[in-house]
Amino acid sequence: QVGVYGKAAQSDLTADYSRWKKVVSQSYLSGMGIDWSSVRNVIDMKAVYGGFAAALKDLKVWVMNVVPIDSPDTLPIIYER
């Protein structure tokens, strides 16, 4: 178990998903007035572990995960999720 930005520990993935699930349900799905039926593509510019995309999994959207060049490369972790 390495954790944060190294090989992801299960607790890191769970915490990232839980945080984003709360934000998505409290803000994006109800508080911002977004008509999700017309949204098809979403971009996450600081994907870290892909928790934002995981939180949107029940919507019919495609999420492009981007990891900044000056951050650790976590795209393989996101892909394996």
C-alpha positions, 0 to 999 in steps of 0.5 A, a space after each residue: 500500500 503506497 497511496 497518494 500519487 504513487 500506486 494507489 491504495 484502495 483507500 485513496 480511490 474510495 476517498 476520491 470517489 466519495 468526495 466527488 460523489 458528494 460534490 456531484 450530487 450536491 452541486 452538479 446534479 441539482 445546484 447548478 441548473 445543468 440540463 444533463 440530458 443535453 450534455 454528452 462530453 465532460 472533461 476533468 482537467 485534474 483527474 488525479 484518480 478519476 473520482 469525478 468520472 466515477 461519480 458521473 458513471 450513472 449519467 450517459 456522458 463520456 468523461 475525458 480525464 486529463 492529468 496536468 504535465 507537472 503532476 504524477 502520471 496517474 492515467 494508468 490508475 484511472 484506466 484500470 478503474 
